[in-house]
Amino acid sequence: MDNTSRNTDLESLDFTTVAGENKLLRNSFSWMALAMLLTSISAILFAFMPGLTSLLLTATETGVKLSIFAYVVMFAPLLFVLGINFGLNKLSYPALIGLFVAYSIVNGISFSFIFLIYNIGSIINVFLSTTALFAVMAIAGYTTKTDLTKMGSLLMIGVVGIVIASLINMFMHSAGFDYLISILGVIIFTGLTAYDVQKIKNIGYEANGTQTAKLGIIGALTLYLDFINLFLFLLRLFGGKRD
C-alpha cells in the first residue's frame, strides 16, 4: 500500500509551449478521476463485502492473518507503475489503458485495509480535506507564473528521503519518527501537486494523436500518485483509529 515510489516518465519530458497543453491537462485529470473512482469502489467492496474480504484475510486457530492474495495486491501496484512507465513507447494505447485501470482497481483492493484500521468517518473527512488541498495546489500550479522546476527537483529528493526513512523506521518502530515522516510527506506531496500540474501544463509534444493520448495516461498516473500519497500521509496524521 506504499505508493511513495512515484517516479514517472513525466519527469523526463522537456518544457515547450504548445496550443494543446490544456487538452493534455483535461485528459490527465479525466483519467485521474476515473482511477480515483475505480480505486474507491474496489476499496469499499473489499472492505464491506464479507465474500471479498475473505479473499484478503484467512482465519486460523490463532486469529486472522493475511492471505497470499492480500500480499499480492499490496506489492503488485509498484509493478503496474513500472509497467506503465516502461511501456509508454512499447505498448499500445489500449494496453496502457488496461494497465492503468487494473492498477487503479488493485490499488483500491489494497486500500480496503484502511477501513479495518481507521474509523469510516475519519477516512471520509481526511479524503475531503485531501481533495480540497489537492484542488488548491492544482490551481496554484496552473496559475502561478513562477517556474517550479527547481522546487520539483528538491521535492523529488525529498521523496527518496521519505522512502529511505520509512524503510529504516520499519525496523525502529518509532512513533515519533513516523509522525515526522508523515509531516514531511504532506509537505512534499502538497508541493509536488503544484509542480506536476505546471509540468503537465507546460509539456509540449510533436507527437501524433496516439502518443498524445499516452502522455495523458502518464500525467494521470502522476497526479493520481500525488493525491494518493497526500491522502495516506494526512490519514496517518489525523485519522482516528478504530478501537
Helices and strands as residue ranges (DSSP letters): G 9-12, H 21-48, H 50-53, E 57-60, E 63-66, H 68-86, H 93-111, H 114-117, H 120-143, H 149-172, H 175-202, H 209-238
